[in-house]
């Protein structure tokens, strides 16, 4: 199989440019081939064992499996994250959220350093990226999935950051989690960040097959009649768990930005700033008490 024979069938699922990009990624990550190598015809010269691997990869891609799961990795925030079907694939938009957090200085004024909580950590992409960029921070990350916590802990190990991972359900948060640590009179966190499930079931018809058939539903969907389910629970926790001057950052569904802002006001947040993503959609919020 040569390069063209690999990428052209992928146009059944992807635009030609995306199919070529996926093919180049496979060649680089799995076989160590550069674009120069590809142009020189080295794909066709791969040994028989590698050719069989290449055919197997092509079949998985043609079945709609995301290339990140096929390769077992995804690039995010300057790091390479291990990913598997038990976690959501990190998105470029979420990188923008991390950059906003890192750039913000208002929560980094405490003498004992900042304490960050990532709710619904998934692969750990937010928690690990923030821990790497803010080495003075104490980072905690929650998820309800054992698979996600295992994958996130492996990513922290690979990247070389210290993150405390805990199995916690924000929809059924234990009362003890609202209390300050025994050694402090302050609430536990100076910043809370989350990219919670925010896609309504009615939006399924507009979504790509590779997302619907392969990525974990519990990390994506909320009931049509309660699109702010997780945001409300997180906001109610944050009101009690954030220290004075603390911040709450969200990645959001642009369809519900107005309702989200009103909910945050109702829950006690004095102000909310909204930012757009690289595609011009209202995608992120920062709120403070």
Secondary structure, DSSP 8 states (H G I E B T S, - for coil): --HHHHHGGGGGTS-HHHHHHHHHHHHHHHH---HHHHHTTTTTTS-HHHHHHHHHHHHHHHTT--HHHHHTEEEETTEEEE--TTS----HHHHHHHHHHHH--TT---TT--EEEEES-TTTHHHHHHHHH-TTSEEEEEES-HHHHHHHHHHHHHHT--EEEEE--GGG--GGGGS--TT-SS-SEEEEEE----EEGGGGGGS-HHHHHHS-GGGTEE-TT-TTHHHHHHHHHHHHHEEEEEEEEEE--GGGHHHHHHHHHHTT-SEEEEEE-TTS-EEEEEEE-
